[in-house]
């Protein structure tokens, strides 16, 4: 049964029987979903309903309806003007919460909302009242301490960089702990804002990180504020130290010896945690052998160990401008679990035979013993593929294999394109810092053939593993990217039609091929960037799930994450599943080992992934602002990447982004046209939309707030339009199209 339908049925039943509680088995029996696979679906659907706030799971494991009539539970999004929004369903418009109805909820709080006024149209959400703050987002804060306070019993105050909470006064309760001006501190919130003190919090300092001006302290503020664990507990380090530094003879048992195969690793020059090695050769029948060999992290990280629990808590490694916060201790990630050259390592191998159409006709997924024969960099392989004489001579013994790798990559790329995989090649920033951690340059990271080749091989392995276990009908963990919902698809189709590029197809049955054909049609068109951006915003977020729903963006029916267990917990889980089924078979008894908790692993690891992405995004924004601090007054060309009621977001060619606030558009009175996602001048009728090139001047930079303000220099060069803006929503803010979404990153290795 489709997950959405099953969730709806279960939620409706629980609501109709709100006074009673039911076990998952009760509900599965009632739906006649009695086999193991069906039962797993019911458990996963119930866990999703609990996550969505529609039900609660009681101490005895039973489920009961939770929300009151006409009320919903969601996440509060604060606005510095006092109002806010509550997002409770990704497919429905947010609740608007007026300034007097927030109950002093803060950014990220989980709240229960009642309806004040129902929604009047599909693109305008209801208005609500916060009835209860269920869970606080800000149980702790991170900021710069300053001495002195007029409030009795208070030692000082904390200034936050977080724009959504910067307007709050954070008083520090006097605990007789010596604190100094300029120290960066972590503080636990003791008293939240209330009707008497609507913008005041009281906190207690729990940790001093250092002084604000110390190198790297700016990044640590972000890391601590996002609650990213950055120090390994002693028990974890002790377990890591006890792991041998080399593969022991007894560990070879039961594993095929592949050390004679000419495996190589291909990574960035600065990569320390090398988790994949590859090999390719041409078979006599014209097919290709592709071996993707991944570090066998699960051999060293045992379930339930201190290392495992900490890895689950972290969920993923976090890659910041001048450091990596690893998921595993460096003794593992840079040592025995890293596929360093010319040393024996344990691996999990996906060996595939691929025909000239890019189809995997045979596969073997198994533990192995391997040895990397060369530690290659992307730059070196790109030079070989471009026939650079010096590099070709240096690696002459491996050159024939790299040429065959290039051939296989082209085959796999064409296969993905033929099935409708959507290529999102958004520019990625490379931020250069000096020895003090200060940003001194921002460049666009280059991706050559070698990077795309490894991407192709990793995708092939991930798909092959997912398909194999899906067809075995056993519990498994997948990386899924759902089809865009009908409302988002319809809005996107209307948007592209208004630009003169209608999507050919039914928005109720959208396919990757439809989107791919659109992108092919607008290639090199002025609207290409605009349509690409809006397509990304129409997409759902990729996530981890035990339900094999496929991957829309990749056009793949089967997909998982198998290739990076050093830095992603889901990959580690997938390796454990593979080993478990190899040892115990695929029967019901074997399935029961993981059936009950894969859904929760999917929920938790997806959440940790979003935390990592948010942290990386915030650090990048801060460092880009730092780089621009001495650029005030300089002029640049850029591209409009968002047009909103309050102004235009402009991206420079190096990915630095700034805002032209509507108050700085002084040549006319501009109004927002929601249908065309544009700002349009009332008198001169100049129009600004996503994708337009503009000239700007940097007028203000604030590193602490990660903000950059631009002034438009050439409004007269903008095109004019016959469109006339119709006033909408009576001045009430609208969040339907204001959200920015990152593209899914499943097609990229790092």
JOWO-V150720 format. One record per backbone hydrogen bond with DSSP energy under -0.5 kcal/mol. NH is the residue of the N-H (numbers start at 0). CO is the residue of the C=O. Records with the same first field share a line. If there is no record, write none. Layout:
# JOWO-V150720
NH: CO + CO
This chain:
# JOWO-V150720
5: 1
6: 2
7: 3
8: 4
9: 5
10: 6
11: 7
12: 8
13: 9
14: 10
15: 11
16: 12
17: 14
19: 16
21: 62
26: 22
27: 23
28: 24
29: 25
30: 26
31: 28
32: 27
33: 31
38: 34
39: 35
40: 36
41: 37
42: 38
43: 39
44: 40
45: 41
46: 42
47: 43
48: 44
49: 45
50: 46
51: 47
52: 49
53: 48
54: 48
55: 63
57: 55 + 61
60: 57
62: 21
63: 55
65: 53
66: 53
70: 67
71: 112
73: 110
74: 86
75: 108
76: 84
77: 75
78: 82
81: 78
83: 96
84: 76
85: 94
86: 74
87: 85
91: 88
94: 85
95: 125
96: 83
97: 95 + 127
100: 97
101: 98
104: 101
107: 75
108: 105
109: 134
110: 73 + 108
111: 131
112: 71
113: 128
114: 69
115: 126
116: 126
120: 123
123: 120
126: 116
127: 95
128: 113
129: 100
130: 111 + 128
131: 111
133: 109 + 131
134: 109
138: 136
140: 186
142: 184
143: 158
144: 142 + 182
145: 156
147: 154
153: 150
154: 171
155: 171
156: 145
157: 169
158: 143
159: 157
160: 141
164: 161
165: 161
167: 164
168: 198
169: 157 + 167
170: 168 + 200
171: 155
172: 170 + 202
173: 152
174: 172
181: 144
182: 179
183: 209
184: 142 + 182
185: 206
186: 140
187: 203
188: 138
189: 201
190: 201
193: 196
199: 196
200: 168
201: 190
202: 170
203: 187
205: 185
206: 185
208: 183 + 206
209: 183
211: 181
213: 210
216: 213
219: 215
220: 216
221: 217
222: 218
223: 219
224: 220
225: 221
226: 223
227: 222
228: 226
235: 232
236: 232
237: 233
238: 234
239: 235
240: 236
241: 237
242: 239
246: 343
250: 247
251: 248
252: 249
254: 251
255: 366
257: 255 + 368
260: 257
262: 260
263: 277
264: 373
266: 375
270: 267
273: 271
274: 272
276: 292
277: 263
278: 290
280: 288
282: 286
285: 282
287: 353
288: 280
289: 287 + 351
290: 278 + 288
291: 289 + 349
292: 276 + 290
293: 291 + 347
294: 274
295: 345
296: 294
298: 295
299: 296
300: 296
301: 299
304: 301
308: 304
309: 305
310: 306
311: 307
312: 308
313: 309
314: 310
315: 313
316: 566
317: 324
318: 316
319: 317 + 322
322: 319
324: 317
325: 323
331: 328
332: 328
333: 329
335: 330
336: 331
337: 334
338: 273
339: 337
341: 371
342: 339
344: 369
346: 367
347: 293
348: 346 + 365
349: 291
350: 348 + 363
351: 289 + 349
352: 361
353: 287 + 351
354: 358
357: 354
360: 352 + 358
361: 352
363: 350
365: 348 + 363
367: 346
368: 255
369: 344
371: 339 + 342
372: 262
375: 264 + 373
377: 266
380: 376
381: 377
382: 378
383: 379
384: 380
385: 381
386: 383
387: 382
391: 387
392: 388
393: 389
394: 390
395: 392
397: 394
398: 394
399: 395
400: 397
401: 397
402: 398
403: 399
404: 400
405: 401
406: 402
407: 403
408: 404
409: 405
410: 406
411: 407
412: 408
413: 409
414: 410
415: 411
416: 412
417: 413
418: 414
419: 415 + 416
420: 415
421: 552
422: 420
423: 421
424: 422
429: 442
430: 428
431: 429 + 440
433: 437
436: 433
439: 431
440: 431
442: 429
444: 427 + 442
447: 445
451: 447
452: 448
453: 449
454: 450
455: 451
456: 452
457: 453
458: 454
459: 455
460: 456
461: 457
462: 458
463: 459
464: 460
465: 461
466: 462
467: 463
468: 464
469: 465
470: 466
471: 467
472: 469
473: 468
477: 475 + 544
478: 558
479: 477 + 542
480: 549
488: 484
489: 485
490: 486
491: 487
492: 488
493: 489
494: 490
495: 491
496: 492
497: 493
498: 494
499: 496
500: 495
504: 502
506: 504
508: 505
509: 506
514: 510
515: 511
516: 512
517: 513
518: 514
519: 515
520: 516
521: 517
522: 519
524: 521
527: 524
530: 526
531: 527
532: 528
533: 529
534: 530
535: 531
536: 532
537: 533
538: 534 + 535
539: 481
542: 479
543: 601
544: 477
547: 545
548: 546
550: 555
551: 480 + 549
554: 550 + 551
555: 550
561: 559
566: 563
567: 563
568: 314
571: 567
572: 568
573: 569
574: 570
575: 571
576: 572
577: 573
578: 574
579: 575
580: 576
581: 577
582: 578
583: 579
584: 580
590: 586
591: 587
592: 588 + 589
593: 590
594: 590
595: 591
596: 593
597: 593
600: 596
601: 597
602: 598
603: 599
604: 600
605: 601
606: 602
607: 603
608: 604
609: 605
610: 606
611: 607
612: 608
613: 609
614: 610
615: 611
616: 612
617: 613
618: 614
619: 615
620: 616
621: 617
622: 618
623: 619
624: 620
625: 621
626: 622
627: 623
628: 624 + 625
630: 627
631: 628
632: 697
633: 630
635: 695
637: 693
638: 650
639: 691
640: 648
641: 648
643: 641 + 646
646: 643
647: 659
648: 641
649: 647 + 657
650: 638
651: 649 + 655
652: 636
654: 651
657: 649
658: 707
659: 647
660: 658
661: 645
663: 660
664: 661
665: 663
667: 664
669: 667
670: 679
672: 677
673: 671
676: 672
677: 672
678: 687
679: 670
680: 685
681: 668
684: 680
686: 718
687: 678
689: 676
690: 639
691: 688
693: 637
695: 635
696: 710
697: 633
698: 708
699: 708
701: 706
705: 701 + 702
706: 701
708: 699
709: 658
710: 696
712: 694
713: 694
716: 713
717: 714
720: 684
730: 727
731: 728
737: 734
738: 734
747: 744
